[in-house]
């Protein structure tokens, strides 16, 4: 009995697939491979199943991709991870030139969150590849992750020389920042799709992650804090009232304690 393969509607096979041109067929195979790998992992998916989902022979798959390694590399290329436009600092060139740190980090975060939201399938695929210690994970690490550390780390190092960023190992700063972005993205795409824990737009998330990195969360001069932090510092009267009531209770408790210790 043939095993049934779940195929997303947007890349499902149709009666005209047999008449696809070479480039169209290649893209169809790539799309199906990404979808199946992200659903079932690399060990749980065979080229025969990819061919079945595409409505073609396994030989046709190997006609377009001679080896599995070539297919994996094509997946990365298809997702543009090998292209120059994936340079994480390219889209924020003006912010870099003007050394606008807020715009630099906010821009990087927003670009990453938007990519993850638009293509959660690829994020699942990368998680599968990492858990299975698949070569695709190593390809992605070498071709993309290292580039992020190198590019963003270089900018941080320059701003440290300017005295704008404290002297912390740049790679550690990159990891802290990317960690915030990736954890938020994983929550939204995998664990909390309904946003029950935190429901904010990508724009707000990117802005506040940049704020946290550049300004921290410790209380400082209110006038010098970003607008979003000033709003938090101007706490509602109910909260301030609770604080006053708590202090009043503490004073009363101290008075009672002194009276108890006083000799009769």
C-alpha positions, 0 to 999 in steps of 0.5 A: 500500500502506498503511503499517503503524503501530506502536501500543502495546497499551494504546491499540490500536484495537478493534472498538468504537472507532467507538462512542466518545463524544466525550471518549473519542474525543478522549482516544484520539486524544491518546494515539495522537498522543503515542505516534506522535510519540514514536516517529517525531517530528513530521515523521515522523507525519501526521494521516492516520497518527494517524487510521489508528491510531485506525481513524477518518477524518482528518476525525474527527481535525480535528473534535476538533482543528481545527489541529495547533497545537490538537493540540499544545497539547492534548498538553501539557494532557493531560500536565498541564503547563499545570495549577497542580498542575504547580508544582514546589514545590506538593507540598513546601509544608511543607518550604518553610515550614520551610525544610528545604532537604534535603526541598525539593530531595529532594522536587523530584528524586523527583517529577521522576524518578517522572514520567519513570519513569512516562511515558518516552514524553513525555520522548522526545516532548519530545526529538523536539520540541527536536531538530526545533525544534518549537513543542511544545518552545517551549510546554513551555519557556514553560509549564513550564521557566520556571516551574521556574526562577522557583519554585525560583530564588525559594526559593534566593534567599530562602535566600541572604538567610538565609545558608543557601546561598552567593551563586551565581546562583540560575538556575545552581544550578537548572540544576546541580540539574536537570541531575543529575536529567535526566541520570539520567532520560535514562540510565535511560529511553533509554541504559541501561535495564538500569541496568548503569552505576548501579542505584539507586532513585529515592528514593536518587537524589533523596536523594543529588542533594540531598546533592551540591547542598547539601553538595558532594563535597569531604571535610569534618568527618565528624561534620557530614556526612550519614549517607550521606556518613559511610558513604563516609568510613568506607572498608572496611579493604581500601581503607585497607590499600591506602592504607597499603601505597601509603604504605609503597611510597613510603617504600621507594622514597624510601629506595632513592633516597637510598641510590643517591645516597649516596657509596660 
